Amino acid sequence: MVEAGHLYRSAQPGAEDLAAYAQSFGIKSVINLRGAHPGEAWYEDEMRASRELGLRHIDLALPARRELSDAQLFDLEKALSDAPAPILVHCRRGADRTGLAAALYVLDVQHLPAKAAAKQLSWVYGHWPYFPSGAAAMDRTFEHAERLHSESARED
């Protein structure tokens, strides 16, 4: 959980998981950070469960081991702000891309300091940005997003 009633994070959920999250937390939207994968069992299960549960489903194909482009950052931030809440955001393991999404939510939606937001990219959630994992790309993306956020705040 990132913020009760607003944003929850997880690893790849199965259909039963989605049903349980919808029941327990009132989930209305799912943001899949792995992108669309028609024909793959996990994706078909997720899409079927989302339809059956009446969830809004958003696919964003974000790289797990490369920094996000500004356009990808914008799409992620827009999805986090526009999707009906409560939102479940997930990637494969729920650690790196999901950690970035959670950190951006804390920074952009909750308006908490970057230091508090960066805690979402932590080993506590399975995020390990050290060589050779490649997961440090999410940390660099967050640092870039934080700079953009700071610049935007100065302009306001």
Secondary structure in CASP SS format (residue, H / E / C, confidence):
PFRMAT SS
TARGET T0000
AUTHOR 0000-0000-0000
METHOD secondary structure of the structure
MODEL  1
M C 1.00
V C 1.00
E E 1.00
A C 1.00
G C 1.00
H C 1.00
L E 1.00
Y E 1.00
R E 1.00
S E 1.00
A C 1.00
Q C 1.00
P C 1.00
G C 1.00
A H 1.00
E H 1.00
D H 1.00
L H 1.00
A H 1.00
A H 1.00
Y H 1.00
A H 1.00
Q H 1.00
S H 1.00
F H 1.00
G C 1.00
I C 1.00
K C 1.00
S E 1.00
V E 1.00
I E 1.00
N E 1.00
L C 1.00
R E 1.00
G C 1.00
A C 1.00
H C 1.00
P C 1.00
G C 1.00
E C 1.00
A H 1.00
W H 1.00
Y H 1.00
E H 1.00
D H 1.00
E H 1.00
M H 1.00
R H 1.00
A H 1.00
S H 1.00
R H 1.00
E H 1.00
L H 1.00
G C 1.00
L C 1.00
R E 1.00
H E 1.00
I E 1.00
D E 1.00
L C 1.00
A E 1.00
L C 1.00
P C 1.00
A C 1.00
R C 1.00
R C 1.00
E C 1.00
L C 1.00
S C 1.00
D H 1.00
A H 1.00
Q H 1.00
L H 1.00
F H 1.00
D H 1.00
L H 1.00
E H 1.00
K H 1.00
A H 1.00
L H 1.00
S H 1.00
D H 1.00
A C 1.00
P C 1.00
A C 1.00
P C 1.00
I E 1.00
L E 1.00
V E 1.00
H E 1.00
C C 1.00
R C 1.00
R C 1.00
G C 1.00
A C 1.00
D C 1.00
R H 1.00
T H 1.00
G H 1.00
L H 1.00
A H 1.00
A H 1.00
A H 1.00
L H 1.00
Y H 1.00
V H 1.00
L H 1.00
D H 1.00
V C 1.00
Q C 1.00
H C 1.00
L C 1.00
P C 1.00
A H 1.00
K H 1.00
A H 1.00
A H 1.00
A H 1.00
K C 1.00
Q C 1.00
L C 1.00
S C 1.00
W H 1.00
V H 1.00
Y H 1.00
G C 1.00
H C 1.00
W C 1.00
P C 1.00
Y C 1.00
F C 1.00
P C 1.00
S C 1.00
G C 1.00
A C 1.00
A H 1.00
A H 1.00
M H 1.00
D H 1.00
R H 1.00
T H 1.00
F H 1.00
E H 1.00
H H 1.00
A H 1.00
E H 1.00
R H 1.00
L H 1.00
H H 1.00
S H 1.00
E H 1.00
S H 1.00
A H 1.00
R H 1.00
E H 1.00
D C 1.00
END
